[in-house]
Amino acid sequence: MMARDGRKGGFSLLEALLAVLILGVGITGMAEGITAALRTSKEAEHRTAAALLASGTLEEMRAEGFLTEGEKELEPEDSPAPYSIHELVARTPTDGLYEVTITVRLAATMETIHEVKTLLFDPETSSSFAASGAGALALPERRTRP
């Protein structure tokens, strides 16, 4: 195809290089976006699993029916990723009331992923409960935590 001034029509080398450069920048940006989305998805998966582990640990403590003051490090056997669960039970000034903190960390980096703090009441250890005369009720015998 001939142009009006006698040159052949088509793309010059400079135009082709510029098109390849623009296409390369676009593809690189898209690849970075996909990588960031996958990384964010994995982090969300870790946070969700950690929240479920923390909630499950707290529910197990409630279901046991008693609290033992102190710290404990737990390693869940069937967790989807290597997590470390730190359990802290501390007495508060109110008799029978305990502050419970469950911290879930990624075991490889010890990065805290999720932390739950709550107050739990253990009426069986409350001395005011026994002193009030309510101790005459038939309460189940206290078990000890292994």
Secondary structure, DSSP 8 states (H G I E B T S, - for coil): -B-TTS-B-S--HHHHHHHHHHHHHHHHHHHHHHHHHHHHHHHHHHHHHHHHHHHHHHHHHHHHT----EEEEE--TT-SS-EEEEEEEEE-SSTTEEEEEEEEEETTTTEEEEEEEEEEE-GGG-HHHHHTTGGGS---------
